[in-house]
Amino acid sequence: MTGTALTFSDDQADAYDAISAVLKQVGVDLEDGLMLPMASTDTQIRAVIGKAGSGKTLLLAELYKALDEAGVDIVSGDWEGRKKKERRTLAILAPTNKAASVLRTRGVPATTIHRILYTPVYDPEYEKIAEWLAGNGERPDVEALSVEGLTDEALDRAYAFYQTHKSIPGALAAAGLRGSDFITGWKRREDPLDIGFVDESSMLDKRQLDDLKEIFPTLVLFGDPAQLAPVNQAGEMVFETLGAENTHVLHRIHRQTQDSPILDLAHALADPQLGFDQFDRMIQEAAASDERVVYASRVESDLMARSPVLVWRNATRIRLIQAFRNVHDAPVDALLPGEPLICDGIELPAKHRKKRLDLEARGLIKGAQVVYLGPGRKPGFSRLHVIGAEDPNISAASIVKIEIPDEEEPFIPYAARMGAAFLHGAAVTIHKAQGSQWDSVQVFAPDIMAAARAGRMEAGIPLWKRLTYVAITRAETRLLWVTQARLAKPTAPLSVADLTAKEAAPLTLEAQVDALL
């Protein structure tokens, strides 16, 4: 091990050494920072697992830094240059935009799995600029490029930006160029990459893992065995099939502070004798001594626009959403700017596969968190902010469904005939919250109690404990344990002032879909 051992616990150091040995077999020597001939072409999968606060993200970040220093090419979500035969590639992936953005706030250039499965088609003139910025080509002659309005001064701004932020779209924007002109379309990846790190791998299903194995001969999965398994996996997570020899378990708590009451509560759930009533009392005691835990008698509506209430039952979710809209005096036939949405998938026929890729590549994948900014320029289109996306403000054909309590069919205030479908996002199920984190999180305790009273089990563990663990560990700083079905009045109207720093860029898909409407 290198000097990084000074910051590692014993279990982290063991995992680092084991992953380093795997990487050395595929031509990356982390100890000496060298590229070597590839010793093995066999598919290799390793898992690093641990509960919240065990240091998985720290280990992932240190491995990324070591690979970067060794000269591995990092494939990020905003730009992928031409692959060099003598270099290895690394992509760091997460199942959702929000999960990827959590890693990016920690300095790790993560992107979504979908963004790696599908690659962009670049405009060749813009690609010359990108290759130069990435250090793979000569400075382009602005007079020879067919890029309207481009000047040498603009290229200088782009270069200066890239030296600091390493973002091709950001550098193009600094030059006054639009990212929507840079990427002209999307296609299924044809050429494989080398090394893939996958965070939040408890959310992966077997099909997704098989897709990743086609691209990456070397995969390292980082996951939490205490979370909820995908609904189609019968309670099993993909890393549980790898065997003990390929799995490295982390135990010590590193994230947040060592005295975090939220982590104390999460780890207390491992006690097989702990019942729901005892756990509820533990929360009351924690709230009495630490402001980071709140034993709340009502839901705070001010938090719901950016941090949804986490629930177990769909009926609870629908009623909380309706209460949120009522307290904001939202009209029944339209959305207010600032209302939160959850992408429920893409409703396009199979023959429009390219259009589907365009939407998904911009972040509108199932489960994505979105904020409504306002109507688009054409009927059925909406301006949207995709939470956690690297280029978040877009315009797209939308089908918005607002579910009504005791009604089988949702109310659709307005919609395109085809496009991205959305549900309201002021409250979400705990399953859909996996992979996300918010500064403050509200957990609706009556739903957790209902799960406890039902006595259901998942993989030998009471379901209420798995639900509670996932829910409370979504909180980065503050946990609100809501005990009653009451909603506080908002202190201010809904707003998008925190999201509209950049004007929403229309998808290239907009004109194509518009012709179908």
JOWO-V599762 format. One record per run of one state. SS is the DSSP state (alpha for helix, beta for strand, coil for the rest). FROM is the first residue (numbers start at 0). LEN is the number of residues. If there is no record, write none. Layout:
SS&FROM&LEN  SS&FROM&LEN
This chain:
coil&0&2  alpha&2&5  coil&7&2  alpha&9&16  coil&25&2  beta&27&2  coil&29&4  beta&33&2  coil&35&8  beta&43&7  coil&50&5  alpha&55&14  coil&69&3  beta&72&2  coil&74&14  beta&88&6  coil&94&2  alpha&96&8  coil&104&5  beta&109&3  alpha&112&5  beta&117&5  coil&122&1  alpha&123&10  coil&133&18  alpha&151&14  coil&165&2  alpha&167&7  coil&174&4  alpha&178&4  beta&182&6  coil&188&4  beta&192&6  coil&198&2  alpha&200&3  coil&203&2  alpha&205&10  beta&215&8  coil&223&7  alpha&230&3  coil&233&4  alpha&237&4  coil&241&2  alpha&243&3  beta&246&4  coil&250&10  alpha&260&8  coil&268&7  alpha&275&14  coil&289&3  beta&292&4  coil&296&2  beta&298&2  alpha&300&4  coil&304&4  beta&308&3  coil&311&2  alpha&313&14  coil&327&12  beta&339&8  coil&347&2  alpha&349&12  coil&361&7  beta&368&7  coil&375&5  beta&380&6  coil&386&6  beta&392&10  coil&402&8  beta&410&1  coil&411&3  beta&414&1  coil&415&3  beta&418&6  coil&424&2  beta&426&3  alpha&429&4  coil&433&4  beta&437&7  alpha&444&10  coil&454&2  beta&456&2  coil&458&2  beta&460&2  alpha&462&10  coil&472&2  beta&474&8  coil&482&4  beta&486&2  coil&488&16  beta&504&2  coil&506&2  alpha&508&6  coil&514&3
